[in-house]
Amino acid sequence: MKRILLTILQVAVTAALLLWVFHDPAIRAAMVEALSTAHKQWILAAIVAYVVVEFAAAFRWQVLLKVQDIQLPFSRIVALSIIGMFYNLFLPGGTGGDIVKTYLLWKETPKNKPGALLAVLFDRMIGLVALIALTGILIGLRYSWLTRETSARLDNDPLHDPRSYVWFVLALLATSILGFLLTFAVTGFNLLHRLPHRFPGREKLIELSAAYHLYAKHWRATTVALFASAIAHVGTFATFFCVARAFRGSAHVGLVDFFSIMPIERTISSLPISLAGVGTREFVLQVMLFNLCHVDPATARLIGMTGFLVLLLCCLPGGIVYFFYKPSGEVRHVRMREMQREVATLEHEISETE
């Protein structure tokens, strides 16, 4: 029921934000004009940049799988990785791809299901750590510029004030760091056995504990995976930067300025506010680019929409690969509900053995 209600809310928010994007006839006309004069070679560069992101993510996962003694051909890992990206983009919540990746990986390595589960979990975790690090560094270096005085500040409009989004992301950053410290403390001091069996998130904490201990021992591989995560995030920033360069109204925006804004957009649009961040992305980019870089609203919205279309185009092959993917020992595609049930069952079994 919670999942259904969340999906309904996301659909409603997405519809409202799309209405906001397209409701103004003047904005629509400006968007059409900007599209007609866009430089197509920059759109192609954006596609290339995101393909690099996909391969960096697949390489990161391969490194983490090797720590679990799971050896798969890189082509298989790339296939599973883009399948996961496809489902993360289209399913509400942004984690459905992890369930599909985990389930299909189990069919390849049926004797090492716990290792496969932990590799997928830590893959998501180390990607988050890399984003937190990049966000902290970029905001720290550009804080004065990001929070400088703008017309929105003078009008006291928090929704159109870049500072509001910078401070919101910094609050999320602090909360995430605190959460990591708490999980480290709970797992490091072996406090898991003192938690009640019905404690919220107990099973996830147990999984994290097992992942922390294993990947801490293999710190070289973890460092390489962290570096690959940074490349993937920077590649995503570069994807949207290339899109921005395609439009005349944003061609003047510098690389450093744009990269300073992207962690804020990436963090907010990844929250389960709307489906795949549609609408949220455009709104945040308009606020940040208009006030800080003097990009007109129509172009700012186009950057968000076109960037998402590039991601969509690069992730669509994941759906095609999934349709033809035949994991070992599997003769049919199962429903998402069955995958979720099997993953939840194994998570419970792991928590019971700890």
Stockholm file with secondary structure:
# STOCKHOLM 1.0

chainA/1-354         MKRILLTILQVAVTAALLLWVFHDPAIRAAMVEALSTAHKQWILAAIVAYVVVEFAAAFRWQVLLKVQDIQLPFSRIVALSIIGMFYNLFLPGGTGGDIVKTYLLWKETPKNKPGALLAVLFDRMIGLVALIALTGILIGLRYSWLTRETSARLDNDPLHDPRSYVWFVLALLATSILGFLLTFAVTGFNLLHRLPHRFPGREKLIELSAAYHLYAKHWRATTVALFASAIAHVGTFATFFCVARAFRGSAHVGLVDFFSIMPIERTISSLPISLAGVGTREFVLQVMLFNLCHVDPATARLIGMTGFLVLLLCCLPGGIVYFFYKPSGEVRHVRMREMQREVATLEHEISETE
#=GR chainA/1-354 SS CHHHHHHHHHHHHHHHHHHHHHCCHHHHHHHHHHHHTCCHHHHHHHHHHHHHHHHHHHHHHHHHHHHTTCCCCHHHHHHHHHHHHHHHHHSTTSCHHHHHHHHHHHHHCGGGHHHHHHHHHHHHHHHHHHHHHHHHHHHHHTHHHHTSCCHHHHTTCGGGCHHHHHHHHHHHHHHHHHHHHHHHHHHHTTCGGGSCTTCTTHHHHHHHHHHHHHHHHTHHHHHHHHHHHHHHHHHHHHHHHHHHHHSGGGTTCCHHHHHHHHHHHHHHHTSTTSGGGTTHHHHHHHHHHHHHHCCCHHHHHHHHHHHHHHHHHHHHHHHHHHHHCCCTTCCSCCCHHHHHHHHHHHHHHHHHHC
#=GC SS_cons         CHHHHHHHHHHHHHHHHHHHHHCCHHHHHHHHHHHHTCCHHHHHHHHHHHHHHHHHHHHHHHHHHHHTTCCCCHHHHHHHHHHHHHHHHHSTTSCHHHHHHHHHHHHHCGGGHHHHHHHHHHHHHHHHHHHHHHHHHHHHHTHHHHTSCCHHHHTTCGGGCHHHHHHHHHHHHHHHHHHHHHHHHHHHTTCGGGSCTTCTTHHHHHHHHHHHHHHHHTHHHHHHHHHHHHHHHHHHHHHHHHHHHHSGGGTTCCHHHHHHHHHHHHHHHTSTTSGGGTTHHHHHHHHHHHHHHCCCHHHHHHHHHHHHHHHHHHHHHHHHHHHHCCCTTCCSCCCHHHHHHHHHHHHHHHHHHC
//
